[in-house]
Amino acid sequence: MDRTGIITFRGTPLTLTGTPVAKGDKAPGFSALANDLSPRALADYAGKVLLISAVPSLDTGVCDMETRRFNQEATRLGADVRILTISCDLPFAQARWCGAAGVDALETLSDHRDLSFGNAYGVVIKELRLLTRAIFVVDRSGTVTYTEIVPEVSHEPNYEAALAAVRAAL
């Protein structure tokens, strides 16, 4: 499903594809690759509160800042919360970036292979084959309790609102 009028990149309108997810929906399943190439699925995080941060690429300034910020927050949220940062970067690049940035309190996942996450959550940028900047919070029962698709891809998300949603889901 193609959707326009939702995001821009540096002012240029872009198209999102995939199935949009709304607050109150059951979180769609997906598969992605961990940095060690092992598969990860939504079911692997059952019973946890998830903050899922979709980003275009860890090798860009805003994605770098966002992922570092959520890594810092992850250390304060406790064992019942998992933060996942998902991009289309290759797992090798994600591992290299995490090592260089000292990011170890959240998990980076790669959606490069088949855009399973991006299509299931409606966040694939059609023109770029990258994920748009978006946040999803999923409670312990697997229900989406918060969504944000950042209208301008080069801007940061609303950290405070996302973290408040995580705390409310605990």
N, C-alpha and C positions, 0 to 999 in steps of 0.2 A: 504494500500500500504506500504510494507516494504522497507526501504532504509538503506543501509549500507555505510560506508566510510564517514559519515558526522560528527559523534561525537565519543569521547572516554571519559571514566571515569577513571582517574588515569592511562591513557595510554592504557586501555583495550577497544577495539572497541565494540560499542553497535549498536543496530538497532532502527531506528525511524519508527513509524507507524503513519498512518493518512494521510490526504491529505495536501501536502505542499502548503504554501501560498507564493506568490511572490509580490514584489513591483508592484503596478499598479492593483492588483486584488481587487475586491470588498471584504471587510472583511466578512468572513463567520459568520453566526449567531452561537450562542452557548448558553448554559444555565449552570449556576454554582450556588453555594449556598453562600450567605453572612454569616457573623458570627452569625447572629440571625436566621439562617436556611431559610430565605426568598429567593426565586429564583431571580436570576439576569440574564439578557439576554443582548446581544449586543444592542438591540433596546432601552434599558433603558438609554443609553448614547448618543442617537441620537443628532446631532448638536454640540457635544463636540469633541475636539481633545483628542484621547486616547493614552496613553503609556501603553501597556500591557507587563508586565514583568512575564514570566513564569519561575518558579523555582522548583527544586526537592522537597525541604522541608525547611520551615522557621527555623526549629530546627538544621540547619547546619551552619557552620561559614560563608561561602561565601554567602549563601542566606540571612542570617541575615545582613551582611554588605551591600549587594545590596539593600535590602528592606529599611534599615535605610537611605541609601544614597538617594534613590528615594523619601522617605518620606520628607527629608530635601528639596529636589528640588521642591516637590509639593507645598510647602509653597510660592515659588517664581514664580510659573508659572501662577497663576491667575485662575479665576473661569471658564474659557473656556476650561481648561485642566483637565482631570481626569487620575489618575494613578491607574491601577489595577495590583495587584500582585496575580497571580493564581498559586496554587499548589494543590497537592492531599492530603494535610493535612486536617484533619477533621476541620469543622468550629469551634468546641470548642477549639481545639489546636491553631488555628489561632487567636481566640479572646484572649486566654491566652497569646500568644506570643506578640500580639499587646499591650496588657495592660502592660506587663512586660517591653517591649521595648519603650513604650511611642510613638508608631506609631499611628497617628490619622489623618494624612493629605492625606493618600491614602487608597484605599479599598482593603482588601484581600478577595479573593474568592476561594472556594473549588471546585475542579473538581473531587473529590473522587468518586462520585456516579456513573457516567457513562462515564467519560472522554470526555464529549461533546466538551469542548474547545480543549483539546489535540488532539483529532481525527480530528476536523475541521481545525486545524492549523498545523497538521503534526508533533507534538512535544511530542508524547508519547514514552518513552523509553520502548521498548517491554520487555526486560529482567527484568526490575524493576517495571513496572507499575507505573512509576512516570513521571512527565514532565521534559523535558530537559531544560536547561537554554537558554532562547530565549527572544528577544525583538521585539515587533511589534508596529509601530506607525500608527494610523488610523486618517485620517483627518475628518473634519466636514461632508463631503459628504459620509463617509463610505468607502473610498478608502485606501488601505494599501500604505503608503508612505515610509516605512522603515522596514526592517527585519534584524535580526541578530540571527543566531543560533550559540551559542558559541561552537567552535569545541571541547574544553576540558571542560567538565561539571564542573570541580572543579575550573575553572577560572571565573573572573568577566567579565561582558559585557563591551562594549565600551560606557561608560556613555556619553562622550562628543558628540559622533556621534548620539546617541539616542536623547539627549536633543536638539541638533541642528535640528534634524528632527522634533521634536515637535514644536520648535520655527518657523521653516519654514512653518509648517502646519497652524499656526495661521494666 
